[in-house]
Amino acid sequence: MAGRINDEDVKAVRDAVPIDAVVSEYLQLRNAGGGNLKGLCPFHDEKSPSFQVSPSKGLFHCFGCQEGGDTITFVMKVDHLTFSESVERLAAQAGITLRYEEGGYNPAHQRGERIRLVEAHKIAAQWYAEQLATGPEADTGRIFLAERGFDQAAAVHFGVGYSPQGWDHLTRYLRGKGFTDKELTLSGLAQEGRRGPIDRFRGRLMWPIRDIGGDVVGFGARKLYETDNGPKYLNTPDTPIYRKSQVLYGIDLAKKDIAKSSRAVVVEGYTDVMACHLAGVTTAIATCGTAFGGDHIKILRRLLMDNGSARVIFTFDGDAAGQKAALRAFEDDQKFAAETYIAIAPDGMDPCDLRLAKGDEAVADLVEPRTPLFEFALRQIVVRYDLDTPAGRAAALDEAAPIVARIKNSGAQHEVAVQLAGMLGILDTQFVVKRVAQLARWARDRGGKGPAPAHGGAQPYEAAPRPAAGGPALNLRNPVYATERELLKLALQRPELVSPAFDAYGVDEFTAAPYAAVRLAVMEAGGAEYGIQDGQEYLVRVREAAPDDTVRAMVTELAVEAIMRRTVDENYAGEQLVTVRRRAVERRIRDIQSTLARLGSQGDPGQLAAVQNELWILQQYDQTLREQGAAAL
């Protein structure tokens, strides 16, 4: 394997790639005040954003799940890469050539597995695209696209390509690029044949499937020839970089507009995504050969930020299969804070066919919110019952009422209950409303009160106690802990305001064990004074000096968490310095008084005099701190 990446190059990568630019590739960020940004955490499910990014410090921290770190750490965690793979990916984005401590420059075949597989897909996508653009055999593919209203420019925009019909054209090409047979089969681009690896995709139109970061991780391949005995659409199998339940086709193109407009359009196929985007509906995305599910929702929620105006519009064919898909989508509806709608063209055409028949405006009109998804689901239930009979109406109510009870907004829930009564022909509207309310109450009781508010939306002093390594729970209602926390935040975020006084503070002046550990890490990293010279490198050094991941996470948390004062200046910093020091002095005074009480009048006169002298000095120092403040430090 390749040697260790040169430390200077790692620092260059950290400095060159802004953390907010990297994080924004995966989730929507909004202003959180104090120069920080916030969004929905990509590492755990949450309803309100507790994930914060500090661009000036190059750090992120989630106050919900406690994940945190720098740009490299974020890429490692979000894409499941090793440290070296993450540095290599970021270096490639920044155009930085990395040096290695052993063996010089890293040979291509020694890179991390994910980097290699992504690179193979990138080269394959370019090769497929070239075949479609210039290969004589690709006429069938070009005709297929043209018949659906897509010209060469559209094919280039979406990276559409063509896989030749031979057995191993791509395999031989990638071998020539230095990829091993093992890498080709692991990537899903090749499969084992009788005499070795052969191309998985042959004689098909190819759509590259990219993850939210823009890397090609798989392909969707459409059958073109009658002699092809395979399925109509053949997708990349699950691989180390591709899980069909965790990718959305077109998300790389749509993510910025989804975040900007708080709106997403979910369609059924690759050509539908193309048709929507070309018609101006640039928030369209599609699943890749699987039903829309929970992992897809997680991707969208991070972009939509779950604000009240967010909209998700599903387009499905009007046939029975399309209706079934819509009902499956409704099963996950309540995982969205966004409002969900369904759009079905009156004649049952999908967006691609609709664009061909009626033009771009018809596609844009189709995806305007029409029917709430819950209303569609209710109508699909109601239509199965004989509403002319009391028994039929009662049975329909029994099946439909729990669906209405799941609607999050209580006002909307009441309104839909009234609509349900009308659908069923039940004249006693209040009976239906009460039935729905009762079911909703039972559901709440079974589920409990739900999770507590995320820490990112509340003051740190109101945070629930949580265990900390090496000490008791950090109850931030405790003013001692709160002040120590504030001083450490200043030392990490605004070292110029607390230096050089802070560097003279002892570890024992911090009563909470985790805070004492952070103080020690600052000391071992060169002190807060070093932070004045190079803020980002200072934080890197403090995190590296942390003895374990728990303390390292605490450092990150304190470096990102907002300081509890709108105006942060020398006066405020001085108040924290003085408060922490005075409490340390008061603790020492109490200890000495306890010692004097134990010695009593029977103690050694010399020892008594020394202890009394120390007590007098500390009392005078405490009085001076009280009167002069930070000037006495």
ZIQUI-V419404 format. One record per helix or strand of 3 or more residues. SS is the DSSP state (H for helix, E for strand). FROM is the first residue (numbers start at 1). LEN is the number of residues. If there is no record, write none. Layout:
# ZIQUI-V419404
<<SS & FROM & LEN> <SS & FROM & LEN>>
This chain:
# ZIQUI-V419404
<<H & 7 & 10> <H & 19 & 5> <E & 30 & 4> <E & 36 & 4> <E & 51 & 4> <E & 59 & 4> <E & 68 & 3> <H & 71 & 9> <H & 83 & 12> <H & 108 & 3> <H & 113 & 22> <H & 136 & 12> <H & 152 & 7> <E & 161 & 3> <H & 169 & 8> <H & 181 & 7> <E & 190 & 4> <E & 196 & 4> <E & 204 & 7> <E & 216 & 8> <E & 233 & 3> <H & 244 & 3> <H & 251 & 11> <E & 263 & 5> <H & 270 & 9> <E & 284 & 3> <H & 294 & 11> <E & 311 & 5> <H & 320 & 12> <H & 333 & 3> <E & 339 & 5> <H & 351 & 8> <H & 360 & 7> <H & 373 & 10> <H & 390 & 16> <H & 410 & 15> <H & 429 & 19> <H & 455 & 3> <H & 460 & 3> <H & 479 & 15> <H & 495 & 4> <H & 501 & 4> <H & 507 & 3> <H & 513 & 12> <H & 528 & 6> <H & 535 & 11> <H & 549 & 12> <H & 570 & 33> <H & 605 & 28>>
